[in-house]
Amino acid sequence: MKNSILIVDDQEINRVLLAELFKDEYNIIEAENGQEALDIINEDDSIIAVMLDLIMPVMDGMSVLSELNRTGKIYNIPVFIITAADNMQMLTGAYNLGAVDIISKPFRMCFIKARISNIVELYRHRNELVDIVDESVEKMSKINDKMVETLATLIEFRDCESGEHVKRIKNITIKLMTKVSEMFREYRLDKSTIAKIGTASILHDVGKIAIPDNILKKPGRLTPEEFEIMKIHTVKGCDILAQMPEDIMDHEVYRFSYDICRHHHERWDGRGYPDGLKGDEVSIWAQVAAVADVFDALTSPRVYKASFNVETAVKMINNGECGQFNPKVLEAFNSIVDDLVKKHSEEEE
């Protein structure tokens, strides 16, 4: 399939002249106004350049540039302004909105083809490089996630867990953080950030490696003294993370991991540990990871207890039996309970 050039001009003669110049190398698409041009750009992935008149009916060229700038398409498709206007303010505005060149009317045909072809080729190479970089970043992100998951799983084995706990925490954290973000503007985060928070939540209990076996694996209830020792896994985990080389973990994942590790036992009313933070003094990602951790702990068997069913666990969380949580986080949690019940049933099967 040939690449396409979109020629946007309300004057047919101009479209004919430019189409004749490029018809042998490219598929030519024509539009008579800006709105028609935007509709074509949004539907046709073959367009590699746009030749855009500024003064047109229905929608002018400046409005088209503004929309392409807003959607980010201006960074992938070079836009050439074709105009007889010599209004410097207008032309400067076009450049500021991302136009790459001005082609003045009447056309000098001998120069137009070379100018456009050179810039199209530059954009093609740049877009190829961007794709290569994006693939590399994605590959490194997957390696980073797997490394973090492996480290956390080793800790879980010591805690007599199968390693599935950390995977469940990650999945619940992502699901709950997504719902909180959708429901409450003040906590809104993009998909990429939420994915990093999910990865970071895996390391919430990394500090348990510093807890003696006789406490960590005790089948019965901890004494007050033993519980005080257990509580230090939050700060010990941060000590461990602080020793990691700066280049071994994505900077944001590290920041989220450190925060979640230290604060996933803080509570909304300030009665948590280790810092006794209250309300939104605790980051929203640590709040979300805390609910995910409590829910999975309640619904999974441990050396010191049998598992609760999902309905009982949800009731305990809402009644404050596991500490007070942000009412907004609980509202989001309750809205995804049915999905969690379904997921839990599938895992039991």
C-alpha positions as CSV (number, residue, x, y, z in Angstrom):
1,M,0.0,0.0,0.0
2,K,1.3,3.4,-1.0
3,N,1.9,6.1,1.5
4,S,-0.5,9.0,1.1
5,I,-0.2,12.8,1.0
6,L,-3.3,14.8,2.0
7,I,-3.8,18.0,0.0
8,V,-6.2,20.4,1.8
9,D,-7.4,23.5,-0.2
10,D,-10.7,24.9,-1.2
11,Q,-9.4,25.8,-4.6
12,E,-9.5,22.8,-7.0
13,I,-6.8,24.1,-9.3
14,N,-4.3,24.1,-6.4
15,R,-5.2,20.6,-5.5
16,V,-4.8,19.5,-9.1
17,L,-1.4,21.1,-9.5
18,L,0.0,19.6,-6.3
19,A,-1.5,16.2,-7.0
20,E,0.1,16.1,-10.4
21,L,3.5,16.7,-8.8
22,F,3.3,13.8,-6.3
23,K,1.0,11.3,-8.0
24,D,3.7,8.9,-9.2
25,E,5.2,8.4,-5.7
26,Y,2.3,8.8,-3.3
27,N,-1.4,8.1,-3.1
28,I,-3.1,11.5,-3.3
29,I,-6.0,12.3,-1.0
30,E,-7.9,15.6,-1.3
31,A,-10.0,17.7,1.0
32,E,-11.9,20.9,0.4
33,N,-11.9,22.2,4.0
34,G,-10.4,21.6,7.4
35,Q,-13.2,19.5,8.9
36,E,-13.0,17.1,6.0
37,A,-9.2,16.9,6.4
38,L,-9.5,16.1,10.1
39,D,-12.0,13.3,9.4
40,I,-9.6,11.8,6.8
41,I,-6.5,12.1,9.1
42,N,-8.4,10.4,12.0
43,E,-9.4,7.4,9.7
44,D,-6.4,6.9,7.4
45,D,-3.1,5.7,8.8
46,S,-1.3,5.9,5.5
47,I,-1.0,9.7,5.5
48,I,2.7,10.7,5.8
49,A,2.3,14.5,5.0
50,V,-0.4,17.2,4.9
51,M,-0.4,20.2,2.6
52,L,-2.7,22.6,4.3
53,D,-4.3,25.9,3.1
54,L,-4.9,28.4,5.9
55,I,-8.0,30.3,4.5
56,M,-10.9,27.9,3.9
57,P,-14.6,27.6,4.6
58,V,-16.1,25.4,7.3
59,M,-12.8,25.1,9.2
60,D,-9.7,27.0,8.4
61,G,-6.1,25.8,8.5
62,M,-5.2,27.3,11.9
63,S,-8.1,25.3,13.5
64,V,-6.8,22.2,11.9
65,L,-3.3,22.8,13.2
66,S,-4.7,23.5,16.7
67,E,-6.5,20.2,16.7
68,L,-3.5,18.2,15.4
69,N,-1.4,19.9,18.1
70,R,-4.0,19.0,20.8
71,T,-4.1,15.3,19.8
72,G,-0.4,15.0,19.3
73,K,-0.7,14.0,15.6
74,I,1.4,17.0,14.6
75,Y,4.5,15.3,16.0
76,N,4.2,12.3,13.6
77,I,2.8,13.9,10.4
78,P,4.6,16.9,8.9
79,V,2.2,19.7,8.0
80,F,3.2,22.1,5.2
81,I,1.2,25.4,4.9
82,I,0.2,26.4,1.4
83,T,-0.9,30.0,1.3
84,A,-0.9,33.3,-0.6
85,A,-1.2,35.2,2.6
86,D,1.9,37.2,3.9
87,N,0.4,37.9,7.3
88,M,3.5,37.4,9.5
89,Q,1.4,37.0,12.7
90,M,-0.6,34.2,11.1
91,L,2.4,32.5,9.6
92,T,4.3,32.7,13.0
93,G,1.2,31.2,14.7
94,A,1.2,28.3,12.2
95,Y,4.9,27.6,13.0
96,N,4.1,27.7,16.7
97,L,1.4,25.1,16.3
98,G,3.8,22.7,14.6
99,A,3.8,23.5,10.8
100,V,7.2,22.5,9.3
101,D,7.3,24.8,6.3
102,I,5.5,27.5,4.3
103,I,4.9,27.0,0.6
104,S,3.8,30.2,-1.0
105,K,1.3,30.7,-3.8
106,P,1.8,30.8,-6.7
107,F,3.8,27.6,-6.5
108,R,7.3,27.2,-7.7
109,M,7.0,23.5,-8.7
110,C,10.7,22.8,-9.1
111,F,11.4,23.4,-5.4
112,I,8.2,22.1,-3.8
113,K,8.9,18.4,-4.4
114,A,12.4,18.4,-3.1
115,R,11.4,20.4,0.1
116,I,8.5,18.1,0.9
117,S,10.3,14.9,0.1
118,N,13.3,15.7,2.3
119,I,11.2,16.5,5.3
120,V,9.0,13.5,4.8
121,E,12.1,11.3,4.8
122,L,13.4,12.9,8.0
123,Y,10.1,12.3,9.7
124,R,10.1,8.7,8.5
125,H,13.6,8.1,10.0
126,R,12.6,9.9,13.2
127,N,9.4,7.8,13.6
128,E,11.4,4.6,13.1
129,L,13.9,5.6,15.8
130,V,11.0,6.4,18.2
131,D,9.5,3.0,17.6
132,I,12.9,1.4,18.3
133,V,13.3,3.4,21.5
134,D,9.7,2.5,22.6
135,E,10.3,-1.2,22.0
136,S,13.6,-1.0,24.1
137,V,11.8,0.8,26.9
138,E,9.0,-1.8,26.9
139,K,11.5,-4.6,27.0
140,M,13.5,-3.1,29.9
141,S,10.2,-2.5,31.7
142,K,9.3,-6.2,31.4
143,I,12.7,-7.2,32.6
144,N,12.5,-4.8,35.6
145,D,9.0,-6.1,36.5
146,K,10.2,-9.7,36.4
147,M,13.3,-8.9,38.5
148,V,11.1,-7.2,41.2
149,E,8.6,-10.0,41.2
150,T,11.4,-12.6,41.6
151,L,12.9,-10.7,44.5
152,A,9.5,-10.5,46.2
153,T,8.7,-14.1,45.6
154,L,11.9,-15.2,47.3
155,I,10.8,-13.3,50.4
156,E,7.3,-14.9,50.2
157,F,8.9,-18.4,50.1
158,R,10.6,-17.6,53.4
159,D,7.2,-16.6,54.8
160,C,5.8,-20.0,53.8
161,E,3.9,-18.4,50.9
162,S,3.8,-19.8,47.3
163,G,4.8,-16.6,45.7
164,E,1.2,-16.1,44.4
165,H,0.5,-13.6,47.1
166,V,2.7,-10.9,45.5
167,K,1.1,-11.5,42.1
168,R,-2.4,-11.1,43.7
169,I,-1.3,-8.0,45.5
170,K,-0.1,-6.5,42.2
171,N,-3.3,-7.4,40.3
172,I,-5.6,-6.1,43.1
173,T,-3.6,-2.9,43.5
174,I,-3.8,-2.1,39.8
175,K,-7.5,-2.9,39.7
176,L,-8.3,-0.8,42.8
177,M,-6.0,2.1,41.9
178,T,-7.6,2.2,38.4
179,K,-11.1,2.4,40.0
180,V,-10.0,5.1,42.5
181,S,-8.5,7.1,39.7
182,E,-11.7,6.8,37.6
183,M,-14.0,7.8,40.5
184,F,-12.1,10.6,42.2
185,R,-10.5,13.4,40.3
186,E,-8.1,14.3,43.1
187,Y,-6.5,10.8,42.9
188,R,-6.4,10.6,39.1
189,L,-3.4,8.9,37.6
190,D,-2.5,7.7,34.1
191,K,-2.4,4.1,33.1
192,S,1.4,3.9,32.9
193,T,1.8,5.3,36.5
194,I,-0.8,2.8,37.8
195,A,1.1,0.0,36.2
196,K,4.3,1.1,38.0
197,I,2.4,1.3,41.3
198,G,1.3,-2.3,40.7
199,T,4.9,-3.4,40.2
200,A,6.0,-1.4,43.3
201,S,3.3,-3.0,45.5
202,I,5.1,-6.4,45.0
203,L,7.8,-5.2,47.3
204,H,5.6,-4.1,50.2
205,D,6.8,-6.9,52.5
206,V,10.4,-7.1,51.4
207,G,11.5,-6.1,55.0
208,K,10.2,-9.4,56.3
209,I,13.6,-10.9,55.4
210,A,14.9,-9.1,58.5
211,I,12.3,-10.7,60.8
212,P,13.4,-13.8,62.8
213,D,11.8,-17.1,61.8
214,N,10.4,-17.8,65.2
215,I,8.2,-14.7,64.8
216,L,7.6,-14.7,61.1
217,K,6.5,-18.4,61.0
218,K,4.9,-18.5,64.4
219,P,1.6,-20.5,64.1
220,G,-0.2,-18.7,66.9
221,R,-0.9,-15.2,68.0
222,L,2.1,-12.9,68.5
223,T,2.9,-11.5,71.9
224,P,3.0,-7.7,72.2
225,E,6.8,-7.8,72.2
226,E,6.8,-10.0,69.1
227,F,4.4,-7.8,67.3
228,E,6.7,-4.8,67.9
229,I,9.5,-6.7,66.2
230,M,7.2,-7.7,63.3
231,K,6.2,-4.0,62.8
232,I,9.8,-3.1,62.0
233,H,9.6,-5.0,58.7
234,T,8.3,-1.7,57.2
235,V,11.4,0.3,58.0
236,K,13.7,-2.6,57.4
237,G,12.3,-3.0,54.0
238,C,13.1,0.6,53.2
239,D,16.6,0.0,54.5
240,I,17.0,-2.8,52.0
241,L,15.6,-0.7,49.1
242,A,17.9,2.1,50.0
243,Q,20.8,-0.2,49.3
244,M,19.8,-1.0,45.7
245,P,21.9,0.6,43.0
246,E,20.1,3.6,41.4
247,D,20.2,2.1,37.9
248,I,18.7,-1.2,38.8
249,M,15.2,-0.1,39.1
250,D,13.0,2.4,37.3
251,H,13.1,5.6,39.3
252,E,9.3,5.9,39.7
253,V,9.0,2.3,40.6
254,Y,11.7,2.7,43.3
255,R,9.9,5.8,44.7
256,F,6.5,4.0,44.8
257,S,8.2,0.8,46.3
258,Y,9.9,2.8,49.1
259,D,6.7,4.6,50.0
260,I,4.4,1.5,49.9
261,C,6.9,-0.5,51.8
262,R,7.1,2.0,54.7
263,H,3.4,3.0,54.8
264,H,1.2,0.1,53.8
265,H,0.3,-0.4,57.5
266,E,-0.6,3.2,58.1
267,R,-4.3,3.9,58.6
268,W,-6.8,6.7,57.8
269,D,-7.3,7.5,61.5
270,G,-3.6,7.7,62.3
271,R,-3.5,4.5,64.3
272,G,-1.2,2.6,61.9
273,Y,2.6,2.3,61.9
274,P,5.5,3.1,61.7
275,D,4.9,6.8,61.4
276,G,1.3,7.3,62.7
277,L,0.3,9.2,59.5
278,K,-3.3,10.3,59.2
279,G,-5.6,10.8,56.3
280,D,-4.0,11.8,53.0
281,E,-0.7,12.2,54.8
282,V,-0.4,8.7,53.4
283,S,0.0,8.6,49.6
284,I,-3.0,7.3,47.7
285,W,-0.9,4.4,46.3
286,A,0.1,3.3,49.8
287,Q,-3.5,3.5,50.9
288,V,-4.6,1.4,47.9
289,A,-1.8,-1.2,48.4
290,A,-2.8,-1.4,52.1
291,V,-6.4,-2.4,51.2
292,A,-5.1,-4.9,48.6
293,D,-2.7,-6.4,51.2
294,V,-5.4,-6.8,53.9
295,F,-8.0,-8.3,51.5
296,D,-5.5,-10.9,50.2
297,A,-4.3,-11.7,53.7
298,L,-7.9,-12.3,54.9
299,T,-8.8,-14.5,52.0
300,S,-5.6,-16.6,52.0
301,P,-4.6,-19.2,54.6
302,R,-1.6,-18.4,56.7
303,V,0.4,-20.4,59.3
304,Y,-1.5,-18.6,62.1
305,K,-5.1,-18.7,60.6
306,A,-7.4,-20.2,58.1
307,S,-8.7,-18.1,55.2
308,F,-12.0,-16.1,55.4
309,N,-14.4,-16.2,52.5
310,V,-14.6,-13.1,50.3
311,E,-17.9,-11.9,51.7
312,T,-16.6,-12.0,55.3
313,A,-13.3,-10.4,54.3
314,V,-15.1,-7.5,52.7
315,K,-17.4,-7.0,55.7
316,M,-14.4,-7.0,58.0
317,I,-12.6,-4.3,55.9
318,N,-15.7,-2.1,55.8
319,N,-16.4,-2.5,59.5
320,G,-12.8,-1.3,60.4
321,E,-11.8,-4.6,61.9
322,C,-8.5,-4.3,60.1
323,G,-8.0,-0.6,60.8
324,Q,-9.7,2.4,59.3
325,F,-9.3,3.1,55.5
326,N,-10.0,6.1,53.3
327,P,-13.8,6.1,52.7
328,K,-13.2,6.9,49.0
329,V,-10.9,4.0,48.6
330,L,-13.5,1.8,50.3
331,E,-16.1,3.1,48.0
332,A,-14.0,2.1,45.0
333,F,-13.1,-1.2,46.6
334,N,-16.8,-2.1,47.1
335,S,-17.5,-1.3,43.5
336,I,-15.0,-3.9,42.3
337,V,-15.9,-6.6,44.9
338,D,-18.0,-8.7,42.4
339,D,-15.0,-8.8,40.1
340,L,-12.7,-9.8,43.1
341,V,-15.2,-12.6,44.1
342,K,-15.2,-13.9,40.5
343,K,-11.4,-13.8,40.4
344,H,-11.1,-15.6,43.7
345,S,-13.5,-18.3,42.6
346,E,-11.5,-18.9,39.4
347,E,-8.3,-19.3,41.4
348,E,-9.9,-21.8,43.8
349,E,-11.0,-23.9,40.8
